[in-house]
Amino acid sequence: MALHIENAEVEALARELAECTGETPDRAVRAALERTLAFVRTAERRRELRAYVEALQERVAAATVLDDRTDDE
C-alpha cells in the first residue's frame, strides 16, 4: 500500500524533517513513525505490566495468612 500525502502541512513537515536529518523525506517519515510506534508499544507494555502487578498485589493482600508468628518467633 502506497501512502500519498495530500495535506500540505504534513508534506512540509516531512520535508523539514528530512532537511534537518539529511535523509530523504521517505526515510525521515519512516524513522519518525518507527520511533513513535516504539514509544506507543512501550507505553502499552508498561500499562499491561502495571495492571499485572496490581492484580498480583491484590491477590497477595487477600491471601490467607498461614503462619501468623512474628519475625522474632
Backbone hydrogen bonds, N-H to C=O, Kabsch-Sander energy under -0.5 kcal/mol:
donor,donor_aa,acceptor,acceptor_aa,energy
4,H,2,A,-0.6
5,I,3,L,-0.6
6,E,4,H,-0.6
8,A,6,E,-0.6
11,E,7,N,-2.4
12,A,8,A,-2.3
13,L,9,E,-2.3
14,A,10,V,-2.3
15,R,11,E,-2.3
16,E,12,A,-2.5
17,L,13,L,-2.7
18,A,14,A,-2.3
19,E,15,R,-2.3
20,C,16,E,-2.4
21,T,17,L,-2.1
22,G,18,A,-1.6
23,E,18,A,-1.1
28,A,24,T,-2.8
29,V,25,P,-2.4
30,R,26,D,-2.5
31,A,27,R,-2.7
32,A,28,A,-2.2
33,L,29,V,-2.6
34,E,30,R,-2.6
35,R,31,A,-2.4
36,T,32,A,-2.3
37,L,33,L,-2.7
38,A,34,E,-2.4
39,F,35,R,-2.1
40,V,36,T,-2.5
41,R,37,L,-2.8
42,T,38,A,-2.3
43,A,39,F,-2.4
44,E,40,V,-2.4
45,R,41,R,-2.4
46,R,42,T,-2.4
47,R,43,A,-2.0
48,E,44,E,-2.3
49,L,45,R,-2.7
50,R,46,R,-2.6
51,A,47,R,-2.3
52,Y,48,E,-2.2
53,V,49,L,-2.7
54,E,50,R,-2.6
55,A,51,A,-2.2
56,L,52,Y,-2.2
57,Q,53,V,-2.7
58,E,54,E,-2.1
59,R,55,A,-2.1
60,V,56,L,-2.5
61,A,57,Q,-2.6
62,A,58,E,-1.7
63,A,59,R,-0.6
63,A,60,V,-1.0
66,L,64,T,-0.6
73,E,70,T,-0.9
